[in-house]
Amino acid sequence: MARTAQQVLTVPSDTKYLAKVRKVVMEVLADGSFPPTKANLIALAVDEAVANIIEHAYGRRPGDPAPNGDEIVLVLNLRPDRFEVTIRDKGTGFDPRGAPGVDLREHVQEGRKGGLGIFLIKRIMDEVQYESTQGSQNELRLIKYVDEAAGANKSRTSPSNDGRENRPAS
């Protein structure tokens, strides 16, 4: 049965902690609110978001050690109607909602590797919200509704901190 759960996880900005992020997401989703395949996809979306923060907001490559203080905070909330994760960092801001679309066929034909993280996040999650306070903190909120029909009835856009409308999540 669906339950309410909250978990806060703070990890250094280092790719070696991605396995821990995935493990905690799967533990929170273990109540059966989502079928295993969907839970794995949600964990993938969160993993991609954190990996992008490590690589782009903090400028790290796999194996680069994280300096003290370069942390990522995840607040995972499971409610009867949805799973929501808020990811906070203090790195360089980047609004994933403005990322260009991906032509998968072209991507594969050109043999490109990588570059699909934001595309996957938008496809997997029902809502993607982003806010940034200049020089202070970035906050990315990913939402997946338990009942997809409920998510389809909700607006998949939200106002950003500058008054513009967010683009739809998919």
C-alpha positions as CSV (number, residue, x, y, z in Angstrom):
1,M,0.0,0.0,0.0
2,A,1.1,3.5,-0.7
3,R,2.6,5.4,2.3
4,T,4.2,8.7,3.0
5,A,7.9,8.8,3.4
6,Q,10.6,11.4,3.5
7,Q,14.4,10.9,3.2
8,V,17.1,13.5,3.1
9,L,20.4,12.5,1.5
10,T,23.5,14.7,1.3
11,V,26.3,13.5,-0.9
12,P,29.6,15.0,-2.0
13,S,29.8,16.1,-5.6
14,D,31.5,13.0,-6.8
15,T,30.3,10.3,-9.2
16,K,31.2,7.5,-6.8
17,Y,28.2,8.5,-4.8
18,L,25.7,7.9,-7.6
19,A,25.2,4.2,-6.6
20,K,24.2,5.5,-3.1
21,V,21.7,8.0,-4.6
22,R,20.1,5.2,-6.7
23,K,20.0,2.9,-3.7
24,V,18.2,5.4,-1.5
25,V,15.7,6.3,-4.3
26,M,14.9,2.6,-4.7
27,E,14.5,2.2,-1.0
28,V,12.0,5.1,-0.8
29,L,10.1,3.6,-3.8
30,A,10.1,0.1,-2.4
31,D,6.6,0.5,-0.9
32,G,4.9,-0.6,-4.2
33,S,3.6,2.8,-5.3
34,F,5.3,2.3,-8.6
35,P,5.9,-1.0,-10.5
36,P,9.6,-2.1,-10.4
37,T,10.2,-1.0,-14.0
38,K,8.8,2.5,-13.3
39,A,10.7,2.8,-10.0
40,N,14.0,1.9,-11.9
41,L,13.2,4.6,-14.5
42,I,12.6,7.2,-11.7
43,A,15.9,6.2,-10.1
44,L,17.6,6.6,-13.5
45,A,16.1,10.2,-13.9
46,V,17.4,11.2,-10.4
47,D,20.8,9.6,-11.2
48,E,21.0,11.6,-14.4
49,A,20.1,14.8,-12.7
50,V,22.7,14.3,-10.0
51,A,25.3,13.2,-12.6
52,N,24.6,16.4,-14.6
53,I,25.1,18.5,-11.5
54,I,28.4,16.9,-10.7
55,E,29.7,17.2,-14.2
56,H,28.3,20.6,-15.2
57,A,27.5,22.6,-12.0
58,Y,30.7,21.6,-10.3
59,G,32.7,20.8,-13.4
60,R,33.9,17.3,-12.3
61,R,34.7,14.3,-14.5
62,P,34.4,10.8,-13.2
63,G,37.2,10.1,-10.7
64,D,37.7,13.8,-9.8
65,P,37.6,14.2,-6.0
66,A,35.0,16.6,-4.6
67,P,36.4,19.5,-2.6
68,N,34.9,19.9,0.9
69,G,31.7,21.8,0.7
70,D,30.7,20.8,-2.8
71,E,27.6,18.8,-1.8
72,I,24.3,17.9,-3.3
73,V,21.3,17.6,-1.1
74,L,18.3,15.4,-2.1
75,V,15.0,15.6,-0.4
76,L,12.9,12.6,-1.4
77,N,9.2,12.7,-0.6
78,L,6.8,9.8,-1.3
79,R,3.2,10.7,-0.9
80,P,0.1,8.6,-1.8
81,D,-0.3,10.5,-5.1
82,R,3.3,11.2,-6.1
83,F,7.0,10.9,-5.7
84,E,8.9,14.2,-5.6
85,V,12.6,14.8,-5.3
86,T,14.1,18.2,-4.7
87,I,17.8,18.4,-5.6
88,R,19.8,21.3,-4.3
89,D,23.4,22.4,-5.1
90,K,25.5,25.5,-5.0
91,G,27.3,25.0,-8.3
92,T,26.9,26.9,-11.6
93,G,23.2,27.1,-12.5
94,F,21.7,25.6,-15.6
95,D,18.0,25.4,-16.3
96,P,17.3,22.0,-17.9
97,R,13.9,23.1,-19.1
98,G,15.6,25.2,-21.8
99,A,17.8,22.4,-23.1
100,P,17.2,21.8,-26.8
101,G,15.2,18.7,-27.9
102,V,17.0,15.6,-29.0
103,D,16.5,13.8,-32.3
104,L,17.2,10.2,-31.2
105,R,17.5,8.8,-34.7
106,E,20.2,11.5,-35.5
107,H,21.9,11.0,-32.2
108,V,22.2,7.2,-32.8
109,Q,23.2,7.6,-36.5
110,E,26.0,10.0,-35.5
111,G,27.2,7.5,-32.8
112,R,27.0,10.1,-30.1
113,K,27.4,8.9,-26.5
114,G,26.0,10.9,-23.7
115,G,24.0,14.0,-24.0
116,L,20.7,12.3,-23.3
117,G,20.4,12.9,-19.5
118,I,18.0,15.9,-19.7
119,F,16.0,14.2,-22.5
120,L,15.6,11.1,-20.3
121,I,14.6,13.2,-17.2
122,K,11.9,15.0,-19.1
123,R,10.6,11.8,-20.6
124,I,10.5,9.9,-17.4
125,M,9.2,12.5,-15.0
126,D,5.8,14.2,-15.1
127,E,7.1,17.6,-14.0
128,V,10.5,19.2,-14.0
129,Q,10.8,22.5,-12.1
130,Y,13.9,24.6,-11.7
131,E,14.8,27.7,-9.6
132,S,18.2,29.4,-9.1
133,T,19.2,32.1,-6.7
134,Q,22.1,33.9,-8.3
135,G,25.3,32.9,-6.5
136,S,23.5,31.0,-3.8
137,Q,21.6,27.8,-4.6
138,N,20.1,25.8,-7.5
139,E,17.0,23.7,-6.9
140,L,15.7,21.1,-9.3
141,R,12.4,19.5,-8.5
142,L,11.3,16.3,-10.2
143,I,7.8,14.9,-9.8
144,K,6.3,11.6,-10.9
145,Y,2.6,10.9,-10.2
146,V,1.5,7.5,-8.9
147,D,-1.5,7.5,-11.2
148,E,-0.5,8.8,-14.6
149,A,-4.0,10.0,-15.3
150,A,-3.7,12.3,-12.3
151,G,-0.4,13.7,-13.6
152,A,-1.9,14.2,-17.1
153,N,-4.7,16.4,-15.5
154,K,-2.1,18.6,-13.8
155,S,-0.3,21.4,-15.5
156,R,3.1,20.2,-16.5
157,T,4.5,23.7,-16.4
158,S,5.1,26.0,-13.6
159,P,6.3,29.6,-13.2
160,S,10.0,30.1,-12.9
161,N,11.6,32.6,-10.6
162,D,11.7,35.2,-13.3
163,G,8.0,34.9,-14.2
164,R,8.4,32.9,-17.4
165,E,6.4,29.8,-18.0
166,N,8.3,26.5,-17.9
167,R,8.2,24.3,-21.0
168,P,6.3,21.1,-20.7
169,A,8.3,18.2,-19.2
170,S,7.9,16.0,-22.3
